Amino acid sequence: MLNRLTFMSGMALGYVLGAKAGRERYEQIVAKARQVTQNPTVRNTAETAAQQGRQVAGKAYHTVSDRMPDSVSQRVKSVRGSRSGSNGQSGTDDWGTGTV
């Protein structure tokens, strides 16, 4: 599913960047994209996928960090903390949803 979404996003971006139809067609495409991204079903699906991704990433992080030497593990923790704030989380993502 991710491959299909990535492919379709690339196709849309390529069309927008390479379109010779002019500004009017570009505005139509942008308006349609906004309409799709503001659809509650799309937003809910994206939020669910983001939450599941964070859960899987968290599990993978803990599994990997348990197997790393302590020096590497501490370095990763310090980088995560400095990049995302003091608690290791940024608060909200691009969709305006809270982090887990």
mmCIF file of the C-alpha atoms, coordinates in Angstrom:
data_MODEL
# 
_entry.id   MODEL 
# 
loop_
_atom_site.group_PDB 
_atom_site.id 
_atom_site.type_symbol 
_atom_site.label_atom_id 
_atom_site.label_alt_id 
_atom_site.label_comp_id 
_atom_site.label_asym_id 
_atom_site.label_entity_id 
_atom_site.label_seq_id 
_atom_site.pdbx_PDB_ins_code 
_atom_site.Cartn_x 
_atom_site.Cartn_y 
_atom_site.Cartn_z 
_atom_site.occupancy 
_atom_site.B_iso_or_equiv 
_atom_site.pdbx_formal_charge 
_atom_site.auth_seq_id 
_atom_site.auth_comp_id 
_atom_site.auth_asym_id 
_atom_site.auth_atom_id 
_atom_site.pdbx_PDB_model_num 
ATOM 1   C CA . MET A 1 1   ? 0.000   0.000  0.000   1.00 0.00 ? 1   MET A CA 1 
ATOM 2   C CA . LEU A 1 2   ? 2.841   2.386  0.840   1.00 0.00 ? 2   LEU A CA 1 
ATOM 3   C CA . ASN A 1 3   ? 4.471   1.695  -2.532  1.00 0.00 ? 3   ASN A CA 1 
ATOM 4   C CA . ARG A 1 4   ? 1.239   2.488  -4.327  1.00 0.00 ? 4   ARG A CA 1 
ATOM 5   C CA . LEU A 1 5   ? 0.756   5.698  -2.344  1.00 0.00 ? 5   LEU A CA 1 
ATOM 6   C CA . THR A 1 6   ? 4.347   6.745  -3.003  1.00 0.00 ? 6   THR A CA 1 
ATOM 7   C CA . PHE A 1 7   ? 3.982   6.012  -6.701  1.00 0.00 ? 7   PHE A CA 1 
ATOM 8   C CA . MET A 1 8   ? 0.729   7.963  -7.000  1.00 0.00 ? 8   MET A CA 1 
ATOM 9   C CA . SER A 1 9   ? 2.209   10.894 -5.060  1.00 0.00 ? 9   SER A CA 1 
ATOM 10  C CA . GLY A 1 10  ? 5.198   10.900 -7.387  1.00 0.00 ? 10  GLY A CA 1 
ATOM 11  C CA . MET A 1 11  ? 2.952   10.822 -10.425 1.00 0.00 ? 11  MET A CA 1 
ATOM 12  C CA . ALA A 1 12  ? 0.894   13.745 -9.123  1.00 0.00 ? 12  ALA A CA 1 
ATOM 13  C CA . LEU A 1 13  ? 3.984   15.756 -8.244  1.00 0.00 ? 13  LEU A CA 1 
ATOM 14  C CA . GLY A 1 14  ? 5.550   15.025 -11.626 1.00 0.00 ? 14  GLY A CA 1 
ATOM 15  C CA . TYR A 1 15  ? 2.410   16.106 -13.419 1.00 0.00 ? 15  TYR A CA 1 
ATOM 16  C CA . VAL A 1 16  ? 2.137   19.325 -11.434 1.00 0.00 ? 16  VAL A CA 1 
ATOM 17  C CA . LEU A 1 17  ? 5.793   20.213 -11.942 1.00 0.00 ? 17  LEU A CA 1 
ATOM 18  C CA . GLY A 1 18  ? 5.833   19.217 -15.584 1.00 0.00 ? 18  GLY A CA 1 
ATOM 19  C CA . ALA A 1 19  ? 2.393   20.397 -16.657 1.00 0.00 ? 19  ALA A CA 1 
ATOM 20  C CA . LYS A 1 20  ? 2.294   22.763 -19.586 1.00 0.00 ? 20  LYS A CA 1 
ATOM 21  C CA . ALA A 1 21  ? -1.414  23.454 -19.186 1.00 0.00 ? 21  ALA A CA 1 
ATOM 22  C CA . GLY A 1 22  ? -0.746  26.724 -17.399 1.00 0.00 ? 22  GLY A CA 1 
ATOM 23  C CA . ARG A 1 23  ? -1.604  28.327 -14.116 1.00 0.00 ? 23  ARG A CA 1 
ATOM 24  C CA . GLU A 1 24  ? -5.335  27.598 -14.322 1.00 0.00 ? 24  GLU A CA 1 
ATOM 25  C CA . ARG A 1 25  ? -4.816  23.834 -14.495 1.00 0.00 ? 25  ARG A CA 1 
ATOM 26  C CA . TYR A 1 26  ? -2.244  24.046 -11.702 1.00 0.00 ? 26  TYR A CA 1 
ATOM 27  C CA . GLU A 1 27  ? -4.776  25.860 -9.491  1.00 0.00 ? 27  GLU A CA 1 
ATOM 28  C CA . GLN A 1 28  ? -7.375  23.172 -10.246 1.00 0.00 ? 28  GLN A CA 1 
ATOM 29  C CA . ILE A 1 29  ? -4.961  20.439 -9.208  1.00 0.00 ? 29  ILE A CA 1 
ATOM 30  C CA . VAL A 1 30  ? -3.984  22.251 -6.006  1.00 0.00 ? 30  VAL A CA 1 
ATOM 31  C CA . ALA A 1 31  ? -7.643  22.832 -5.111  1.00 0.00 ? 31  ALA A CA 1 
ATOM 32  C CA . LYS A 1 32  ? -8.454  19.158 -5.664  1.00 0.00 ? 32  LYS A CA 1 
ATOM 33  C CA . ALA A 1 33  ? -5.454  18.097 -3.567  1.00 0.00 ? 33  ALA A CA 1 
ATOM 34  C CA . ARG A 1 34  ? -6.601  20.373 -0.738  1.00 0.00 ? 34  ARG A CA 1 
ATOM 35  C CA . GLN A 1 35  ? -10.105 18.956 -0.993  1.00 0.00 ? 35  GLN A CA 1 
ATOM 36  C CA . VAL A 1 36  ? -8.776  15.398 -0.703  1.00 0.00 ? 36  VAL A CA 1 
ATOM 37  C CA . THR A 1 37  ? -6.462  16.158 2.221   1.00 0.00 ? 37  THR A CA 1 
ATOM 38  C CA . GLN A 1 38  ? -9.243  17.934 4.112   1.00 0.00 ? 38  GLN A CA 1 
ATOM 39  C CA . ASN A 1 39  ? -11.640 14.993 3.698   1.00 0.00 ? 39  ASN A CA 1 
ATOM 40  C CA . PRO A 1 40  ? -12.376 13.601 7.192   1.00 0.00 ? 40  PRO A CA 1 
ATOM 41  C CA . THR A 1 41  ? -12.012 10.004 5.999   1.00 0.00 ? 41  THR A CA 1 
ATOM 42  C CA . VAL A 1 42  ? -8.581  10.694 4.529   1.00 0.00 ? 42  VAL A CA 1 
ATOM 43  C CA . ARG A 1 43  ? -7.487  12.565 7.648   1.00 0.00 ? 43  ARG A CA 1 
ATOM 44  C CA . ASN A 1 44  ? -8.705  9.789  9.964   1.00 0.00 ? 44  ASN A CA 1 
ATOM 45  C CA . THR A 1 45  ? -6.968  7.143  7.882   1.00 0.00 ? 45  THR A CA 1 
ATOM 46  C CA . ALA A 1 46  ? -3.748  9.151  7.847   1.00 0.00 ? 46  ALA A CA 1 
ATOM 47  C CA . GLU A 1 47  ? -3.948  9.694  11.607  1.00 0.00 ? 47  GLU A CA 1 
ATOM 48  C CA . THR A 1 48  ? -4.513  5.977  12.221  1.00 0.00 ? 48  THR A CA 1 
ATOM 49  C CA . ALA A 1 49  ? -1.591  5.083  9.963   1.00 0.00 ? 49  ALA A CA 1 
ATOM 50  C CA . ALA A 1 50  ? 0.631   7.626  11.718  1.00 0.00 ? 50  ALA A CA 1 
ATOM 51  C CA . GLN A 1 51  ? -0.283  6.242  15.143  1.00 0.00 ? 51  GLN A CA 1 
ATOM 52  C CA . GLN A 1 52  ? 0.387   2.681  14.025  1.00 0.00 ? 52  GLN A CA 1 
ATOM 53  C CA . GLY A 1 53  ? 3.685   3.778  12.503  1.00 0.00 ? 53  GLY A CA 1 
ATOM 54  C CA . ARG A 1 54  ? 4.724   5.442  15.754  1.00 0.00 ? 54  ARG A CA 1 
ATOM 55  C CA . GLN A 1 55  ? 3.824   2.295  17.705  1.00 0.00 ? 55  GLN A CA 1 
ATOM 56  C CA . VAL A 1 56  ? 5.804   0.040  15.371  1.00 0.00 ? 56  VAL A CA 1 
ATOM 57  C CA . ALA A 1 57  ? 8.737   2.448  15.348  1.00 0.00 ? 57  ALA A CA 1 
ATOM 58  C CA . GLY A 1 58  ? 8.691   2.584  19.144  1.00 0.00 ? 58  GLY A CA 1 
ATOM 59  C CA . LYS A 1 59  ? 8.729   -1.199 19.411  1.00 0.00 ? 59  LYS A CA 1 
ATOM 60  C CA . ALA A 1 60  ? 11.546  -1.427 16.869  1.00 0.00 ? 60  ALA A CA 1 
ATOM 61  C CA . TYR A 1 61  ? 13.501  1.276  18.681  1.00 0.00 ? 61  TYR A CA 1 
ATOM 62  C CA . HIS A 1 62  ? 13.259  -0.568 21.997  1.00 0.00 ? 62  HIS A CA 1 
ATOM 63  C CA . THR A 1 63  ? 14.153  -3.910 20.410  1.00 0.00 ? 63  THR A CA 1 
ATOM 64  C CA . VAL A 1 64  ? 17.188  -2.470 18.657  1.00 0.00 ? 64  VAL A CA 1 
ATOM 65  C CA . SER A 1 65  ? 18.313  -0.312 21.589  1.00 0.00 ? 65  SER A CA 1 
ATOM 66  C CA . ASP A 1 66  ? 18.201  -3.329 23.930  1.00 0.00 ? 66  ASP A CA 1 
ATOM 67  C CA . ARG A 1 67  ? 20.713  -5.071 21.657  1.00 0.00 ? 67  ARG A CA 1 
ATOM 68  C CA . MET A 1 68  ? 23.075  -2.107 21.205  1.00 0.00 ? 68  MET A CA 1 
ATOM 69  C CA . PRO A 1 69  ? 26.063  -1.385 23.416  1.00 0.00 ? 69  PRO A CA 1 
ATOM 70  C CA . ASP A 1 70  ? 25.234  1.145  26.132  1.00 0.00 ? 70  ASP A CA 1 
ATOM 71  C CA . SER A 1 71  ? 27.417  3.862  24.581  1.00 0.00 ? 71  SER A CA 1 
ATOM 72  C CA . VAL A 1 72  ? 25.499  3.710  21.284  1.00 0.00 ? 72  VAL A CA 1 
ATOM 73  C CA . SER A 1 73  ? 22.151  3.501  23.053  1.00 0.00 ? 73  SER A CA 1 
ATOM 74  C CA . GLN A 1 74  ? 22.912  6.615  25.132  1.00 0.00 ? 74  GLN A CA 1 
ATOM 75  C CA . ARG A 1 75  ? 24.011  8.515  22.015  1.00 0.00 ? 75  ARG A CA 1 
ATOM 76  C CA . VAL A 1 76  ? 20.754  7.650  20.204  1.00 0.00 ? 76  VAL A CA 1 
ATOM 77  C CA . LYS A 1 77  ? 18.714  8.749  23.219  1.00 0.00 ? 77  LYS A CA 1 
ATOM 78  C CA . SER A 1 78  ? 20.557  12.072 23.392  1.00 0.00 ? 78  SER A CA 1 
ATOM 79  C CA . VAL A 1 79  ? 20.022  12.719 19.671  1.00 0.00 ? 79  VAL A CA 1 
ATOM 80  C CA . ARG A 1 80  ? 16.319  11.876 19.909  1.00 0.00 ? 80  ARG A CA 1 
ATOM 81  C CA . GLY A 1 81  ? 15.935  14.177 22.905  1.00 0.00 ? 81  GLY A CA 1 
ATOM 82  C CA . SER A 1 82  ? 17.741  17.140 21.351  1.00 0.00 ? 82  SER A CA 1 
ATOM 83  C CA . ARG A 1 83  ? 15.821  16.851 18.073  1.00 0.00 ? 83  ARG A CA 1 
ATOM 84  C CA . SER A 1 84  ? 12.329  16.532 19.524  1.00 0.00 ? 84  SER A CA 1 
ATOM 85  C CA . GLY A 1 85  ? 12.387  18.387 22.819  1.00 0.00 ? 85  GLY A CA 1 
ATOM 86  C CA . SER A 1 86  ? 13.055  17.337 26.369  1.00 0.00 ? 86  SER A CA 1 
ATOM 87  C CA . ASN A 1 87  ? 10.526  14.492 26.483  1.00 0.00 ? 87  ASN A CA 1 
ATOM 88  C CA . GLY A 1 88  ? 11.553  12.940 23.125  1.00 0.00 ? 88  GLY A CA 1 
ATOM 89  C CA . GLN A 1 89  ? 8.287   13.847 21.410  1.00 0.00 ? 89  GLN A CA 1 
ATOM 90  C CA . SER A 1 90  ? 7.395   16.856 19.319  1.00 0.00 ? 90  SER A CA 1 
ATOM 91  C CA . GLY A 1 91  ? 3.759   17.263 20.480  1.00 0.00 ? 91  GLY A CA 1 
ATOM 92  C CA . THR A 1 92  ? 2.035   17.245 17.097  1.00 0.00 ? 92  THR A CA 1 
ATOM 93  C CA . ASP A 1 93  ? 2.760   15.921 13.654  1.00 0.00 ? 93  ASP A CA 1 
ATOM 94  C CA . ASP A 1 94  ? 2.071   17.460 10.225  1.00 0.00 ? 94  ASP A CA 1 
ATOM 95  C CA . TRP A 1 95  ? -1.619  16.544 10.470  1.00 0.00 ? 95  TRP A CA 1 
ATOM 96  C CA . GLY A 1 96  ? -2.085  18.363 13.770  1.00 0.00 ? 96  GLY A CA 1 
ATOM 97  C CA . THR A 1 97  ? -2.540  15.150 15.723  1.00 0.00 ? 97  THR A CA 1 
ATOM 98  C CA . GLY A 1 98  ? -0.817  14.471 19.016  1.00 0.00 ? 98  GLY A CA 1 
ATOM 99  C CA . THR A 1 99  ? 2.066   12.066 19.295  1.00 0.00 ? 99  THR A CA 1 
ATOM 100 C CA . VAL A 1 100 ? 1.725   8.886  21.281  1.00 0.00 ? 100 VAL A CA 1 
# 
